[in-house]
Amino acid sequence: MKNLGEAVIGLETHCQLTSLKSKLFCGCSANYRGRSPNTLVCPVCLGLPGSLPVLNRRAVELAVMVALALKSKIPERSLFFRKNYYYPDMPKNFQISQYDKSGGVPIAVGGSMSFRVDGEERTVEILRVQLEEDPARLLYPGSIDTSPYTLVDYNRAGVALLEIVTKPVLRSPREARLFLQRLRSTLEHLGVSDGGLEGAMRCDANISLAGGKRVEVKNISSFKEVERALEFEITRQRSLLARGKGVAMETRHWDEVKRVTVSLRVKEEEHDYRYFPEPDLVPVVIPRKYVDEVGAAMPELPDARRDRFIDEYGLPLYDAEVLTSEKALADFFEECVRLGGDAKKVSNWMMTDFLRWLREEDLDVADSRVTTQNLVEMIRLVEDGTISGKIGKSVLREMMKTGKSPREIIEAEGLLRIDSEEEISRLVDRVIEEKPKAVQDALTDEKAVNFLIGQLMRLSRGRTDPTLANKVMREKLEALRQRKP
């Protein structure tokens, strides 16, 4: 299909401040996951008459940390607004949020975040960071476009949320995914949000093509789904434009099961929300001294940690980038090193078999059954020759499946390296007996020798010491050559 224009993508990422114990404007527990529906509610988060919100001070501190990490400007005075709409996910029919027009000032403006794409650094500019309350969870029996009714759980309503809005400068679904991964790593290193929790990071993507209007795809719940949703939407819009049809300005929902976007409603304009200042909350005043104090107490961020991995452990840039793409992954690596693992060898195993297995099984590091102690022990067993590198790969996979220690697996499956010349000699004799044609070829052809050694390794399930196996095989072949008339 003819390229009908480059995609222009902007992201609105909603990040719950999961480290908070209470909601943004009331004392209800913010830990709603696994709780019975509509049990973590009070007059404030239900918006009952006469109830008054009180701002969570710790939420402001966390928002300032995120703003500093994004190099955003933090105004000394910011305001809360009411965003009015008539959907059932906010019981009071408005959301307490922030606004950057008509005199409104969010908690942070501007800023940027850099990440790497195919070895090149890419920088995405930030429009604003705003603090707001999360809406309730809407549940649809079946799918959103066929469900006969909607269920509402207000436990989530009022949970502290940061909305991070980028400029529309992303050019591909892959760039969007990589940006979100770096953002998640930053939030996790700050300790403000655990992106691995269900619903902790959600994304609305605004996308348009040259010749078409902007479409918003709502509430995409994972990095993979962001990429898939955007790829589908680009294809859909290009198909419409190629057929001479217009792309309507609308809001669409990403159906993860069918992997299609579904039209929800005509896209609202800002005036549809009738923003006005929240009369029950005073302006938030953030003195420069307070910002400096918060900044001084901030932990190490992913970029600094990546640079330290390069300097301190001698890792290549690519390895350091991957290992710091998730806080849990970086923590796992450093714990292995603390336990005595060689940094480069730990990195090599994590960058190959360990991460490959996690991706195949669609698991996070936290879900892996492999402990840092067991990984370090397995690497040592390879280093000291107890098992071969090939056996190490199979042991690691079994560790990931079962959580057993390397020694348990090795003993149970008889995987110890064979380094007895006598035992190897018996195995070589068996291979020579079973492969007479290959033996005849090997007397004159080097490739056939390698074939026989490969058969020996297969027979021993990779447990034979390669150097000793090669020596014994060649000695046996030479003896046959000498006997040949």
N, C-alpha and C positions, 0 to 999 in steps of 0.2 A: 504494500500500500504506500502511496505517495506520502511523504512527510508533510503534514499540514501545519507545522509550526512547533516550536519548542515548548515543552511544558514549563509552566511557572507555578511553583509550589510554595505555599506558606503554611506554617504549622502553628497550631494553638495547643500547647501541651499542658494538660492538667495533672499536677503532681500533688498527691496528698502528703501532708506533713505527718507521716506515720509515726514519728518519734513522740508526738504529743499524746498525752493521756486523755485529754478532754477536747471537746469540740471548740470551734472558733469563738462562739459567743455565749456559751453556756457551760455548765459543769458536767454534762452528760458524757459518759465514756465514749471515746473515739474508736475503741476496739470493737467494731461491730461484726467482724467476720466470725461466722459460726454461731452467732447469737440468734435467738428466736426473733422473728420479724416484729418490728414496732414495739420493742421493749426498752430501747435506749432513747427515750424521748422525754421532753419536759415542756412546760408552757412556752419557753423561749424558742426552742428549735421547732416547735409546732406553730409558733406565731400566734398564740392565743392573746386575746385582748388584755391590755394592761401589763404584759410581760415586756421586759427591757433587755436588750443584748448588752453584754460586757465583753470587751475585746480581750482575747487571750494574749498576754504580754509575751509569752515564750514564742508564740507564732510570729510575732513581729521580729523577734531576734533571729529566728530561723530564716525568715524572708530576707532580712538584711544580709545574712551570710550568703544566701544564694545570689543576691544582687551583686555582692562584692566578687563572688566567683565568676560571674558573667561580665564583670567590668562595667556594670551599669551605674548610672548616676542615681543617688538616693536623695530625693527632695527632703528638705527639713520638715515639710508639712504635707501630709497626704490625706485624702478624704475617702470615705465610703459612700457609695451610691446605692440606690434601689434600682434593680433591673426587673422590670415588671413583665410578667408573661403568664399565660393561662394554661399551663401544663400541670399535671398532677404531681410532678416530682418536687415541688416546693409547696408545703401546706399553706403558707401565707400569701401565695400567688406573686411573690417577688423573691429575688435572690439578693442578698447583701453582697455587693461586689465593689469593684472600683472602675473608674472611667477616666479617659484621658482627654475628654473634650468638654466644652461648656464650663470651663473652670475646674473640671475634675483633675485630680493628680493621683496617679497610682503610686505604689510604694517604691517603684524603680522604673527608670526610663533609659532607653538606649542599651548599649553593651554589645557584646559579641561572644561567639564561641568558635574555636577552631577544632578541626578534626582532619584526618588524612583519608584521601580517596586515591587508591592505586599509587601510593607513594608520594602524592602531592598534597600539600596543606590547603585546606579549604576553610574559609571563614564565613560564618553566617551572622548577619547583624540581627540584634534583638530590638524589637520595637518597645516592648514594655514587660514588666513583671507586676502582676496584680494579685492581691490577697483577696480571697473570697470563700464563701461557704459552698460545700459540695451539695448537689441535689440528692434526692432520694434515689433508690434503685428501682427501676421499672422492669418488671419481669413479664415476658410474653409467652404463654403456653404455645408451643409450636414455634412459629416464626413470626416476626414483627408484622409482616404483610398479610398473614392469614389468621392470626390470633383473634378469637372472638371477644377477648377482654384483656385488661391490663391489671397486673398485681403491683402494689406499691409497698415498699419497705422503707419507712422513714428513719431507720437506725442510722443510715449514712447521712441523712440531711443535717447540715451544719458542721460536718467534719471540715477541718481547715484544709484549704486547697490553694496552691499557687498556680496561676495561669501564666505561662511563658509564651509570648507571642513573637514569632520571627517575622522579618520582612519576607516578601515573596521572592526569594532569591535562590531557592533550591531548584535544581534542574532535572532531577531524576528520582524515581522511587528509592533507588539504592542510596543516593545521597541523603534522603530523608531518614532512612533506617540508620545509617552510620551517625548522623547528627544526634538522633534520639539515643543511641547507645552511649555516646559520649556524654550527653546530658544526664542520663541515668547514672553513669559512673560518677559524675561530679556530685550529684545529689547524695549518692550512697557514701562517697568519701567524706562529705560534710556531715553525715549522720542525720540528715533531716528527713530522708525518705528511703524506704526499702522498696525498690522498684520490682522486686520479685513477688510481692504480695499481689493477689488478684485484685485488679481494679485500682492499684496504687498509682499507676501512670496510664492516662488515657489521652488520646490524641484526636483532635479535629483537624482535618487537612483541607486547605483551600487550594483548588487546582483549576487552572485555565490553560487553554491553548490559544495561540494566535488565531483570531477569527471566531472565538467563542467566548461565552460569559463564564464568570467564576462559579464553580460548584463547590459546596462544602460537604465533606464526607465526615459524619459524626461518630464519635465514641469508638475509635479503633483501639483495641485493647492490648496489642503486642507489636513488637518491632516487625516480625514476619508478616503480620496482618496489615501493617501500614504499607509495606512494600507491595503486597498482593493487591490491596485495595486501590492504591494509586496506579498500579499497572493496569488493572481492569478499567479504571476510570479513564485513563489516557486512551486505551483502546476504544472504549465506548464513545468518547467525545470525538476522536478522529474518524470513527465510522460515521457518526452523524454529519460531520463537516464534509466528508468525502461524498456523501449522498445529497449535499446541498441543504441539509436541515440545520436549523439553529440549535445551539446548546443553551438550554434554559438556565437562568440563575435560580438555583434551588438547593435545598438541603437533602442529602441522601444518606441512607444507612448502609453500613457494610454488613452483609450477611456472611458470617464466617463459614457456615455450613455449605451454602450454595456457591460461595465465593463470587458474589455479585453485589453491586450497589443497588439499593431499592429507594425509589423516590419517597420522601417523607412529607415535604411541604415546600411551598415557595419560600425561597431564602428571605429571611427577615432583614430589613434595613435597621440601622441603629435607632432611628426615630420610632420604630415599632415597639421598642422596649420602654419607651417613656422614662428614660433615666432622670432621676433627680436626687439631690443629696439626701443621705440617710439622716432623718431628723433626730434619731435616738442615739447617735454616736457622735462624739466630739471629734475634731480633726486629730490625726495621729502626728505627734511632734517627735522627730527623730534628730536629736542634736548631733553635731559632728563628732563630739567627744564620744558619744555612745557608739557611733559607727566605727570609730578607731578602736575602741575597746573590743567590739565584736570581731573586727578584722584581726586583731592581735591574737585572739584565742582560736582562730580557725585552724583546722587540721590540714595535713598535706593533701593537695589536690592532685587529680590524675596526671596532669602535665608535669608537675614537679616530681611526682612519683616515677613517671616514665623516664625522665632525665636521670633520676637517681639510680634506677635499675641499669641504665646504660653505663653510668660512671662507676657505680659501686660493684656491680656484678658482671660488667663486661658484656651485657647482652646486646645483640643487634637492635637497631631501631624498630624493625618490624615486630620482633618478639616482645620488646618492651611495650609497644603500642597495644598488642593483643592482650598481654597479661594485665595491663591496667584498664582494659575496656570494661571490666567488671571489678568492683571492689573485692568481692568474694574470691575471684580468681587470683588477684594480686595478693590477697591475704594468704591464700592457700600456698602460693609460691614462696612467699617470705617465711611462712611457718616451716616449710620443708627445708629451706636453707638454714633456719634457726636450729633445726634438729640435726644438722650436720650434712645435709645433702649438698653436693657440688652444684652451684647455681646454674652453670651452663648445661649440665646434664639433666637437672630437674626441669629446666626450661625446655630442653629438647624433647623430653618425654611428654611434658604437658602440651607442647605445641603440636605434637603429632597424634599419638594414639589416644591420649587422655581426652583432648578436645574433640577429636574425631568421634569418639564413642559418645560423648555428651551430645554432640549435634545429631548423631544417628538416632539416639534415643529421645531427643528433644528434652534434655534435662538441663537444669542449672547446676552450678558447682555444688550448691547446698544440698541438692538431691543425690549427689554421687555417694556411693557406698564406700568409695576409696578414701581412707584416712591419710593424713599427711605422714603419719608414722609408717604406715604400710607401703606407701609409695617410695619413701626414702629407703626402707628395707629392701624392696624389690630392686631398686637401682643398685644398691650395694651388692646384692647377690649376683647381678650381672657383672659389676666391676671386679669382684673377686673371683670370677670364673665358676661360681657354683652353678649358675645356669647361663645359657647363651642369650644373646640379645633377642634372637627369634623366640626362644622359650619365654623370655621376659615379656614379650608382647602378648602371648597367649595367657600368661599368668595375670597380667594387668587386666585383660578383658574378663577373666574369671573373677578377679577381685571386684571389678565393677558390677558384675552380676550378683555376686554372693556376699560381698563385704568381708570375705575370709582373708586371713593374713597370707602373705606369699609362701611362708614355710608350710602352712596347712595345705595349700594347694599343691605345692611341689611334692610333699610327702604322699598326699592322697593319690596323686596321678603319676607318681614315679617319674618325675621330670628332672631329677638331678643329672648334671652333666656327666657323661662317660669319659673319664680321662685315663682309664686303665688300658695300656697298650695291648694287654692280653685279650681283654673283652672286645676291643676294637678289631683286633686281628680275627676273632671269630666271626664278627659281623662282616668283615671284608671277604672272608672265605665264602660266606653265604651269598653275598652279592655276586661274586665271581662264578659261583655254581649256578645261580639263577639266571645270569645274563651272559651266556657263552659267546653270543655273536658280538655283543658290545665289548667283551673282553678282547676278542680277536681284532676288532677295530681299534681298540685303545693301544694295541701294541705298535700301531703306526700313526694314529691320529690323536692329537691332543684334546680335541673336542670330545671324543669318546671317553677319555679319562675323566673329564669334568662331569660327563653324564653318570659314570659309575660312582663318583663321589657324591653326586646328587642323590643317587639311589641309596647310598649308604646313609646319608642324612635323613632320607625319608624313612628308611627302615628303623633308625634310632629315634625317630620323631624329633630330629634336630638337636638331640642331646649330646652327640659326639663332638669332642673337641676338634674344630676344623683343621687346625695345624697338624695334630696327630693323625687325624683321619687321612689327610692328604699324604703324609709321610708313609703310613702303613700301606695305603693303596698303591703308591708308586713302587714301594719295595717289593710288593707281591707281583706287580706287573713286570718289574725288571727281572725277578726270578723266573717268571714264565718265559720272558724273552730269551733269557740265557739258555733255558732248556729246549727252546725251539730249534729244530735241526736246520 
